[in-house]
């Protein structure tokens, strides 16, 4: 997911407008008509044939956009400077597009560095969760009715339909709690269990406290990596990763100044430096530093104190990680920033897959719905 956490609000069914499929089709058709035929490429020298297999020669970006997105069930959500839209491939093969109207009100804290990160992350999570739930339902539309016979809605389903915003917020909170439990608290609990077998006088040493924090951080990274590897093996998740790859490719095509056609998009790289995967890696990496520093100053503490410290420090870690992602994205030609972005780009091998033409069509439909009329409005 490319980084764009600004201007995002929870999905409200009463604020959703459906964009006719014919409109999307016309937009795609006009993009193809406007495309100028490229001159025939000059014959490549003999040495060019030695280029590594699988490498794509992508154009140098002419701009950096604030437009970002998220992969959905059979769809893609894109967030622009003034519009948010989701496009989903329905069961009958058509592309369904919804525009989610955004609130024009922004609080003071939405723009304050080291505070805005947490606010935007939460809004992104709520909006993305709502879009994910909605896409799952939309993707089933148009499928043969025989698959839906004798299926009664549960009370939970009926409640969710009546209180979509409530369910969306609850889902986002549950997602946060599960992530905190798996990636923040579980590694610390493993360390606490191991410390019971360590002599007490050793646990009082400053260097040992620092070492345990580092080990805890490495455990956190290992758990995160195993989670990505396991998820990438699941059939349904692999398809979502293909939509994730299409989202990145579409944004890269737009940043390269090329018409948004399937052919142009497929030529782009599926790895993007401002992806949410990179943000998650930043969070885990920064947590190692923050918790190590805290451990040096606080020394040995009871297990419940260590757990409480980690919970309190989460907003600080997320805020620092967000600002680092913005800085690296703005200076991605600097050698140090390139080096800092490499781990996140590498992890995208597990969170993205190469898409096909039909998947790219969905990403293009979503992208075209959020591109601003003024080309400078979405400059990074």
Secondary structure, DSSP 8 states (H G I E B T S, - for coil): -B---TT-----GGGEEEE-HHHHHHHHHHHHHH-----------GGGGGS-TT-------S--B--EEEEETTEEEEE-SS-EEEEEE-TTS-EEEEEE---S---GGGGSTTTHHHHHHHHHHHHHHHHHHHHHHHTTTTS-GGGGTT----HHHHHHHH-HHHHHHHHHHHHHHHHHIIIIIHHHHHHHHHHTTS-HHHHT-HHHHHHHHHHHHHHHHHHHHHHHHHHHTSHHHHHHHHHHHHHHHHHHHHHTT----HHHHHTS-S--TTBHHHHHHHHHHHHHHHHHHHHHHH-S--HHHHHHHHHHHHHHHHHHHHHHHHHHHHTTTSHHHHHHHHHHHHHHHHH-----HHHHHHHHHHHHTT--SSTTTTB-
